[in-house]
């Protein structure tokens, strides 16, 4: 789809996979910390109630001066608070934050508001972008207001889900692996097969898997040489049988943030975990070498993106903020706080110069990248939630 052509009603994809679901209620790419404690021009969570009443579906014009306010709807604790404070100090707009727990939750709220949500910036994951565009949930970006877009690494720009960065700009990206307590599991683990074997043996009863249904099901597919975006119902039947009947009885919990909320507490021996959260766990651990991070191959790669909501009341401020965070020094501050690669040119070298710890959990080689695949929305995606719901029931969590 080109930037100047909107899809017809016949071409629009249905929103069947964009409805909220209970099991996708992970709170952030990091642990959730209430934004209510932020100061210096940043308002707390929930401050947006009723703020969108006068906004139009088309949003404000990007031709005028920067507005005095900016509302951001994002995953909790997903930005360095100092970045917000600096932006307000430099550019003027007072920032209001609101948090969502899943892409589905964010999208459902935008759908219900029909352009009057009051939100300016939203942060969708890449595989949701096309349907959001097809259903008029995002505003086209004005590249004249984003000169720092040239700082984005080429491999994370102009991607298939958004040709020409018409609607989005990469915020950061990461992948999914697992971490284990090497004092409890003394053999080396390296693959998804190893993970599922340890679940049933040394780590039984002391394991957490992600709350994200896709990550749980992808782990099974990747352990068995199946394309994680398979559309074969038989593959899902096999995944359900194994995960529900064989794996679920050994699980202690479903936890998307075990690195920050569990390691080294709660006695878990094995956790499925996003790379940035695993790094936080090691940083917070008095015995960091005890926890071993594993990047199995193949595995999932996700990308989160800055976007501007349709009907955004402060579009100039929204563009200004996105342009602000694409500055190399700001990008480095974001990376240091969240522990994920921000895809800005030179950020890896800057991180090395700054002495960022555990860079191997943030930055990956070309060989490692070649083993990662991005998730896609398919007709069978809703089955992922059904499988995890059945696992929860079998695990008693």
N, C-alpha and C positions, 0 to 999 in steps of 0.2 A: 504494500500500500504506500503510495507516495504521500509527501507531506501535505499536498494541496487537495487531496481527495479523501472525503469521508466515506465510510462503508454504507451501502444501501441497507435497508431493513432486511432484505433477503440474505445479505452477506454477513450480518451481525451474528456473532457467536452467542449462544444462550448463556445466561449467568448461572447455570445449574451448579457449577463447582465454586461459585463465589459466595455461597451462603455460609453464615457462621456455623461453626460446629464446636461442641464442648471440648473435644480432645485436642484442639489446636490452640489452646489457651496458654501458650508459652508467652512470657512477658517481654522478652527482649533478646537481642543477640548477646547481651551480657546479663548479669543478674539485675533484677528490678530493684531500684532504689527510688523512693518517692521524689519526684521533681519538686515537691512542695518546699523542700529545703533550699532551693536555688535562690540566690539573691542577685542584686545588681542588674535589675531590669528584666528578670525572667520570672514570669508568674507561675504558680503551681498547677498541677494537674487538675482537670475538671473546671478550669476557669473559663472555658469556652461556652458554657451552657447558655443557649439563647443568643449567641453573638452573631448568628448568621441571618437574622431575620430580614435585613434590608438588601442583602447582596443579590445580584442578578446572576442568572446561569452563565452568562458570558464573562462575568467577572469584571474587574476594573481594567482601565486602559494601561498599557505599559509605556505610554508616551509621556506621562507626567513625571513629577518629582517623586522621590521615594516617600512612601507613607510613614506614619509615626507608629505603626503597629505591625506585628507579624505573628501569625498563629501556625504552629507546627504540630502535626499529628504523626507520631512516630513510635517506634518501639521504646520501651522504658530504658532510661540510663544509657542511651546509645550515642551520646555526644559528650565531649568534654565541657562541663559547665563554664569553664573560662572562655571557651570559644563563643558562647552566647553573650557573655558579659562584654567581651572585646568588641563583638559586632555592634551591640547596643551603644557602647561608648564611642565607636568610630562612625557609625552610620545613623544612629538615632532611634530606630524602631524598637519599641518595647516588645519583647518576645513572650508569647504565651504558649505553653506546652500542654499537650494532651497525649495520653499513651494508649496504644492498642496492644492486644495480646496475640493477634494473628492477622494475616492478610485478609482472611475472610471477614473478620470483625471490622477492619478498616473499610473494606469495600462495601459491606452491607450498610454501613453508616453513610457513606457517600451516595449510595443508591437511594436510600430512604430520603436523604436531604434534597435530592434533585437540584444540585447546584447552590443550595443555601446552607451548607454545613458551617460556613464561617471559617473553614480551614484554608490556609494558603498552601503550605508545603505538606506533602504526604510522602511516605517511604515504602513503595511496593517492591516486592521481590520480582525478579525479571520475568518469571514465567506467568505472572498475572498481568503484565503490562498490556499485552495485545488486547485481551478482553476488556480491560479498563478503557483503552482507547476506542475500541469498537462500540462501547456503550456510553461514550461521551462523558467519562468521569475525569479526564485529564485535559489540561489546557496546553496548547502548543507553546513551546518555549521560544522566546525572542533571543536569538543568538547574539544580536547586537548588544544585549545587556549581559552577556556571558563571555567576555574576552578571555577569561581564564579556562574556558573549555579546551583551549589548545594545550593545557597542561595534562589532560587525561591521557594515560597510556593507550596507544593505538588498539591494542587487543581488547580493551574494554570500552571502546567507542564504536559508534556506527554498527551496532550489533543487529542480528537478525530480528530480535523481538522489537527493536525500535530503530529502523534505518535512519541514519543522519542525526541521531539523537534529537528527534523531533519533539519528544515528550519527556525524556528522562536523561539524567546524568548519573553515572555510577557514584554511589556513596562509598561502598566498600564491598568486599567479597570474601568468602571463606569456604571452608569445606568441613566434612564430618568424619570423625574417626572415633577412637576410644582411648581411655586411659585406664591403667590398672596399677594396683598396689603390688610392687615387686617383692615385698616381704611376705605377702599372702599367696601370690602366684609367682613361683620362683622360676618357672620356665619362660623363655622369651615368647611373646605373642607378636604376630606380624600381619595376619590376614583376618578377613571376616570369618572364615572357617574357624580360626583360632579363637575368635571372640565367642562364637556360639558354642564351641566346645568347652571353653572355660565357664560360660554361663551354666552349663549342665554339670560341671565338676567343681573345681576349687572355689569358684565364686558363687555357687548356688545359694540363693537366699540373700545375697549381698550385692545385687546388680541393679542398676537403673538403666533404662533405655529412654530415648527422647520422647517428649510429649508430641512431637511433630510426626503425624502419621506417615508422611512421605519418607522421612529419615529411617523409620523403623522398617518399612517394607522395602525400601531401597537396599538396606543392609542385607536382607535375605536374598534379593535378586543379585546383588553384586557378589555375594558369597557363592552363588550357584551359577555364575556365568550367564546370567539372564540380563538382557538390556533393561535398565531400571525404568525405562519408559515403555515397556512392553504393553501391548494392547490385547494380549492373548488371555482370555478368561482362565484357561488352564493354569497359567503361571500364577495368577492370583489365588486360584483354588489351592495350589500347592503351598503358596506362601501362608495362606490362612491356616492350613492344617499344621504346618510346622511351627509357626509362631504361636498359635493359640494352644495347641495340644502339647508341644514339646518344650517351648521356651517359656511361655507365660508362667507356669508353676514355679519357676526358679527366680522370678523377678521380685525385687523388694519394692520398686517404685518406678514411676515414669516421671522423669525430671529433665527438662531441657537445659538446666543450668547447674549441673552437678559440680562443675569446677569451682564456682564461686559459692554455692550454697552447701556443698557436701564435703569436698576435699578440704581438710582431712577429717571432717566430722561424720557422724552417722555410721561409721564402720563399713562403708561400702568398699568392695574390693575391685569392682569393675564397672565402668560407666561409659555409655555412649555419649559423645560430647562434641560440640563444635570446637574448632581449633582455638579460637580466641578465648573461649571460656576455660578450656584446658590450661591455657597459658596463665590465666588469672588464678586458677587453682594452684599452680606451681608457685606463682609469686606469693600467694597467701599462705603457703605451706611451710611450717618450720623444718620439714624434711623434704625439700622439693625433689631431690634425686630419687626418693622412694616411689614417686608417681611417674610412670612411663607413658608418654604420649605415643600413640600408634596411628600412622596414616596408612590404612590398608588400601590396596589397589584391586579393582577400581572403587571409586567412591563418588559421592555427590558433590557438586560445586554449586553454590548459590551466590547470587549477586543481589544486593539491595540498592535501590536507586532513589535519588532525589527527583521529585516530580511536583508539579503545581496542579492543585485540584481545580476542576471546572468550577467557575463561579468564585474563584479566590478574590476576596475583597482587597487584598494588598499585593497585587502581582509584581509591582516594581520592587517592593521590599523583599519579596520571595526570590526574585532573580538576584538581587543584591546579596542575599545570604548565600545562595548556591555559589555565586561567583566568589564570595568571601572564603568559603571552605575549600575552594579549589586552588588557593594559594599554597605553595609548597610548605611554608612554615606552619600554616594552619592545618594542613593535611597531616603533617608530622604530629602535631599535638593531638589530633583526633586518633591517629594510629596508636600513639602511646597510651591513650585512655581506653580505647575499646579493644585493642589487640588484634585488629583485622587490617588487611592491606587496603589502602584507600585508592589504589590505582592511579596515583598522580606520579608523573615522571620524576625520577630521582628520589622518591621517598625511601626506597631501600637503602640507598647510599646515605641519605640523611639520618636514617634510623641507626645505621652502623656508627656514624660519627657521633650520634647522641648516646651511644652505649645502650640502646634498647635491649633488654634481656630476652632470651629465648627467641631470637629472630627466626630460627628454624621452624617455629610453630606459626609464624606469620607469613614468611616468604617461602615459595616453593620453586623447585627447579623445573625446567622445561619437561624433563622426564616425568616428574610427579604430576605436572599439569596435564600431561597427555593421558593420564589414567582417570581424570575427573570428567564427569558428564553433568550437564545441567538438567534438572527435572523439568518435565513438561506436563501440561494439563491435558488429560485424555478423558475419554468416556469412562474409563475405569478408575480415575482418580478418587471418586467418592468411596470406592471399596477400601481404600487405605484407612479411612476413618472407621469403617465398620470392622475391619480387622483389629485395629488397636482397641476399639471398644470391647470387642470379644476377648482380647488379651487382658484388659483391665478386669473384666469379670472373672476370668480364670485365675488371675493372679490375686484376686481379692483386694485390689487397690482402687 
